[in-house]
Amino acid sequence: MEARAITIAILAMGGEGGGVLADWIVDLAEHGGYLAQTTSVPGVAQRTGSTIYYIEIFPESEARRAGMDPVLALMPVAGEVDVVIASELMEAGRAVQRGLVTPDRTTLIASTHRVYSMAERTAPGDGRVDSAALLDAARTSAKYFVTQDFAAVAGNAGSVISAALFGALAAAGPLPFAREQFEEAVRRSGAGVEASLAAFRAAANGHVPPPVAPAQEPRLADRIEREFPRPCREILQAGFDRLVDYQDERYAAEFLDRLAPVRDRDRGDFALLRETARYLALWMSYEDAIRVAGLKARAARFERIRQEARVGPAQILEIHDYLYPRIGELADILPAALGHWLLSTAWARRVVELLTRKGKIVQTTSVSGYMKLHLLARMRRSRRRSLRFQTEQRKIGEWLATVVALAGDDYALACEVAECPRLIKGYGETHSRGDAAFGKVMSAVADLRGTSGGAACFRQLRQAALAETSDAC
């Protein structure tokens, strides 16, 4: 049989080490007696696409026997790919859609976790693609399908998903190399070797180590177990952790305080408490300039970009962030009185808009640029006094009071009202539209309370508002 190249396509998002995984495979092949070629086509920013790394390897002995080098392709061709590695479930779906996965040839290795696309995130309603449908399509399209939550495997080992995917590739066996050769390729890379090997071995062995629970102050950690029913504890813990990261432990404790009246009025399977907790945590962690600055200034972000860009020890990394603050976003983080004054004073608005209308590029990796973001992020200490905080807390209080009041005599309507904050999403015009729709829908509660079919009618109103705001986006 005439020798042919083995073709491998990797679909990965930024920060997941797709380039590192491609380098490991090339190194593995070259040390295993194969000629190798790799190319990459980068996707676009903000999670609307992924980078495709494409690798072809060919037996060096066959090339020498023929007396010529093989001609290796630069891009994957539908129906001609032996191995597809997808760092996330949607990427596996994209590979299937492009025809890269075929039932007569392809080994598909995919992580089951989801990193939602911009279209899914910005949809006012539930815009998520059905994961079960993606899994079914992948299972039907591939010759061999290897799937697991490889992000969890890597995270528990303190590594990135590329190392876990490399372990899955070794275990699946589509490449003519022994497991020891895979491990040697990781060692030769010389960066984060022990953590990468831990994730590699966990995936290769098909074992996901139990996650380590985040350290918490014991009294607060015990409170969820002590005061709330078991069916709700997982979502309460997720909300609690989110708010500690967003503000502080006192703010997270207020989250539990606010849920106590809902818990006391709930009954049955605690559906009302679960949904109220979900949307309360999201609403209490609304996005503002302080939050954005904190995320951009995190060490984990710099490390993720460094790994994705494959920056060497002797190289300098520069990150430039484009910031475009609107007048409302600036007023939101100011003390309430000052924020009101800025929004209501015409000359002050004109001055600020003149200074900010062109936006600003901040070199985040410079001392001055980093300090600007760091100081802005530290304003979370004064967030409680800000205009936006006081506005949002008032609205949250009114919504929660309505949920509690309804729970006693119209439980079904209370559950529908608990989901109403899903209308409020994003920032700028998107947030304004959602907030207006929220107010209109909530105004119908008084007329529907206690009526036959009131809950169903309210649900239809909410869904119509979701569809309307989605079309507007």
N, C-alpha and C positions, 0 to 999 in steps of 0.2 A: 504493500500500500504506500502510495506517495505521501511523504511527510507534509504536514500542514501546520500552520501556526495555531497556537491556543490563544483564544481571544477573551479578554476580560474587560468588562465595563463597570466602573464604580460611579454611583450617583450619590453625591454627598453635599451637604450644605456647609456654609462657612462655619469654621470653628470646630468641626467634627473630625479633623485630621484626615480628610480624604487624600490630600497630597502625600501625607506620611504613609498611609496605607499603600498607595501606588508605589512609593519609593521602596517600601519593604518587599513588595512583590517583585519589583525589578531586581533588587539586590538578591532575593531568594533565587530567581531564575539565573542570573549571571553567575552566581556561585554554584549553581547546580548544573552547569553545562549547557545553558541556553543563551541565545541571543535575545535581547529584549529591547522594546521601544515603548515609550510612554508619551502620551500627549494629553492635554487638558483643554477644555472649553469652559471658561467661567460663566456662571449664571449672573443674574443681576441682583442688586441689593434688596434688602427688606423682605426676604423670603418669598419672592415671586418666581424663583427658579433655583436650580442647583448647578453645581459644577460637575461635568462629566469627565472623569479620568478614564482614558482608554489605553489598554496595554495589550501588546501582542508579543508572544514569546515563541521562539523557534529553536529546535535542537541544533546546537552548534555543529555536532558531528555530521548531521545530514547536510548542512551547508558546506562543510569542508569536503564532503564526499562529492557533492555536485560541483564544487569548484567555483561557487559564486555565493554572494550574500543574498538572503531572501528580501523580497520587496514587501514591507509591512505597511498596513493601512494606517491612516491617521485618525479615522473616526469609525465608530461602530456602525455596522450595516444591519438592518432588520433581517432577522433570520439567520445571522452568521455569528452569533455571540455564544460562547461556551459557558461563561460565568458572568452573572450580573450580581453585583453587591449593592444593596440599597440601604442607606443609613437611616431611613425612616419609611414608614409604611406608605405614605403618599408617593415617595420616590419610586417604590416598587410598582405602584400603580402607573406612574408615568412611563416606566420602562416597558410594562406590558402594553400600554397604549401605543408606544412607539414601535412595537413589534420586535423589540430586542430580546424578549423572552419567548421561546418556542418549546412546545412539548416534546419534540424529537431530539433536542440538543442541550437546552440551557439548564444549568444549576443556578437557582435563584436563592440568594441569601439576603434576608431582609429583617430589620428590626421592627417589632410590632408597636413601638411607642409612636406617638404623634407629636409633631411640631407644626402647629396649625398655620396654614398659608394666610397671606394677607386677606384674601377674599373671604376665608372662613372667619378670621378675626374681626373684620370690619362689618360683617353682616349683623344688622341689629337683632335678628333672631338667632336661632341655632343654625348656623351655616356650615356645620361640620359635615364632611363627607363620611358616609357610613363605613366604618373600619371593617365590619364583617364582609361587606361587598368587595372591598379591596383585597381582603384575604382570600375570598373565594376566587376572584379573578386571577390572583397570583398562583394559587394552588392548581387551578385548571390549566394555566398557560405554561407552567414550568415542567420540565422533565423530573427534576428533583427540587423540592422546596424546603429550605432550612429557615426556620423562623423562631424568634425568641425576643424578649425585651433586652436587646444587647446594650441599650443605654443604661439600664439598671445594673447589668453585669459590670459595665465599665465604671459607673458611678460608685458602686460599692467597693470596687478595687482601687478607687482614687485615680482612675485613668480616664482616657477619652474613648469614644465608641470605636475608633479605628482599630484599637488593640483587640477589642472583643470580636469585631468582624474578622480580623485576621485569624483569631482562634477558631471561629466558625468555619472559615475557609479551610483551615488545616484538618478539621474534623470531618468536613464533607467529602474531601478526597478527590476533587476534580483536577487537581494539579499533581504531577508526578514527583512529588517531593515528600520526604519523611517529616514528621512533626519536629524532630530535632533540628532539621534544617530551617524550619520556620522560626524556631526560638533563637537560632543563631543569627538570623537576619535582624531580629529585634535587638539583640545584644550589640550587633555591629553599628546600629544607629547611634548608640551612646547617649541618648537623652531619655530620661524618665524610664530607664530600663526595668527596674523592679516593679513599678506600678503597671507598666505595659505588660510585663510577663504575667502578673497576677490576673489581669483582665483577660489576657490571651488564654491562660490555663482554665479559668473559670468557664469561658465560652466553649473551649475545646472539650471540656469535660461535661458540658451540659448542665452546669451547676450555677445557680445564682445565689451568692452569699446573702444572708439576711441584712437588710439595710441597718445602718447605725442611726438610732434616733437622735435628733438634734438635742444638745444639752439645754436644759431649761431649769429655771428655778423650781425646786421640788413642789412648793405649795401650789403654784400655778399649774404645773403638769398634773398634779393629783386632782385638781379641781374638776377637770373635764371627766375624769373617771368617777369622781365622787358625786357630782351633781347632775350629770346628764345621762340619758338612756343610751344603752349600747348601740342601737342602730344609727345613732347620730354622731358617734364619737370620732369617726374617721374624718368626716367633713368639718367638724368643729376643730379638730387638731390642725387640719390644713388651713382653715381660716385664721386660727390663733397664730400659727407660724408666719403666715403672710403678713399679719398686722404687726408682729414683733419686728419683722424685717422692715416694714414700711415706716413705723413710728417708734414704738417702744413697748415694753411689757405692760405698762399701765394702760396703754391704748388697747392692747389685746385683751386685758382683763375687762375693760369696758364693753368689748364685744360680747363677752360671756354674760356680763351684767344685763345687757340689753336683751339677751335671748331668754333670760330667766322667766319673764312674764309669758312669753310664747310657749315655753316648755310647760308651764303650769296650766295652760289652757289647752294644750294639745292632747290628743288621745289616739288610740289605735296604733298605727305603725309609725307615728311621728313624722308623717310626710310634711306637715306644716312647719315643724321645727327645722327639718333638713333644708327645705327650700328657702326659708327665711334666713337661716345661717349662711347658705351659699351666697345669696344676693347681698346680704348685709356685709359680709367680708369683702366682696368686690366693691361695693359702694364706699365703704369706709377707707378703702385703699385707692381712691380716685387718683388719676394721673395728673400731676402738676409739674412745673419746672423744677421744683426741688427733687422730686422723685427721678425725673429724667437725668438730672445732673449726677445724682448719686449712682445710678446704674452705669453711666458713662465713665465715671471715675473709679470703678471697682477694679481691683487687681486682676480678678478673674477674667474681665473683659480684655485687658491688655494681653494676658497670657493666651487667651483663645485666639486673638488676632495674630499674635506672634507665631503660634503653632500653625495656623492656617496659611500664613504667608511664608512659612518655613524660614524664619529669620535665624541666621547663624549667630554664634557667640560673638563674632567679630563685626557683625552688622548692626546698623542703627535703624530702629523702627520709628517712623513718624506717623502719627494719627491726626488727621484734620477733621474736625466735626463742624458741620454747617448748622448754625443755630439761627432760627427766625422767630424771635419772640413777638407775639402780638400784644396789643395794648391790654386786652383782657387777661392774658396769661401773666403779664407783669403785675397788674392790679390784684390778681388772685392771691399772690404770695406776700403782698404787703399787709401790714396791720389793717384791720377792717376800716377804721376811720380814714386812713391815708388812701386805701384802695378806693373807697367811695368818692373821696375828693378827686382823685385822678380821673375816674370815669365820668364825673359830673362837671369837670372844669375844662372848658373847650381849649384854652390856650395851652394848658399842661398836656392834654391829649395830643395836640398838634406837635409840640416839642418832642414828646416821646416817639411819636410815629415818624417824625423826621429823622430821628437818630437810629431807629430800628428798621426802617422800611426796606433797606437793602440786605438785612441779615448780617451775620458775622461768622467768619471762619475762625475757629479756635484750634490751635495746635495743642491737642490734649496731652501729648507726650512732652511738651516743654514745661518748664517749671511754672511760668506765668499762666499758661493755659490750664494746666492741671489745677493750680491753686484757685483759679476762677471757678471751675466746676466744684472743687472741694468745698470752697466757702459757700457756694450756693447750696450744695447738698447739706451742709451743716445748719442751714436755715430750718431744717425740720424740727429743731429744738423750739423754734418760735412759730411753727406751723399752726398750733392751736389758736393763736391770736390773729391768724390771717383771714382775709375777707372770704376766700373760697372755703376754708374750713368751717367757719361759722355758718355760711350759707348751706353747705352740704349737711352739717349736723342737724340743722333745723329741719331740713327736708326729710332726712332719715328718721328723725323723731316723729314727724307727722305720719310718715308711712308705717312705721312700727306700731304707733298708737292705733291706726286703722286696722292693722292685722290682728292685734290683740282684741280690739273691740268686737271684731267680726267672729273671732274664734268660738265664742260661746254659743251664738245663736245661728250662725251661718258659716259652718266650717268649710264647706266647699268653696264659697266665695272668698273666704280668708286665704285659702290655698292659691286661688287665682291671683289675688292681690299681692301675695308674697312673691310672685314671679314678675310683677310689673317693672321692677328696676332694670330688667334686661333691656328695656327700651332706651335706657340712658347709657351711652357708650361713646368712647373716643373723646375728641376735643374739638375746639373751634366750632365751625358750622355744624358738623356732625353731632356734637354734644348738644348744641342749642336746639336742633331739630328734635333730638331724642327727648330732651328735657320738656319741650313743649308738648310732645305727644304723650309723655308720661302724665303731665298735668291734665290734659284733656280726658284721657282714659280714667284717671282716678276720680275725676268729677262725676263719673257715672255711678260710683259706689252707692251713694245715698239713695238713688232711685231704684237700684237693683237689690238692695239689701232686703232679705226676707221674702223675696218674690220667687215664685216657681220658675225655675230655669234661669235664675239670676246669674249663677256661676257660669253657665254655658254662654249666656249672652255677653258677660264680661270677657270671657275667653275669646270670643269672636271679635270683640272690640280691640283687645290687645293684639291679636294676630293681624287684624287689619292695619293697626298702627305700625306693627313691625314691618309688614309688607310695604306700607307707604314710605316709611323712612328708609327701607332698603332700596327702593326704587330711586329715592332722592339721592342716595349715595352713589 
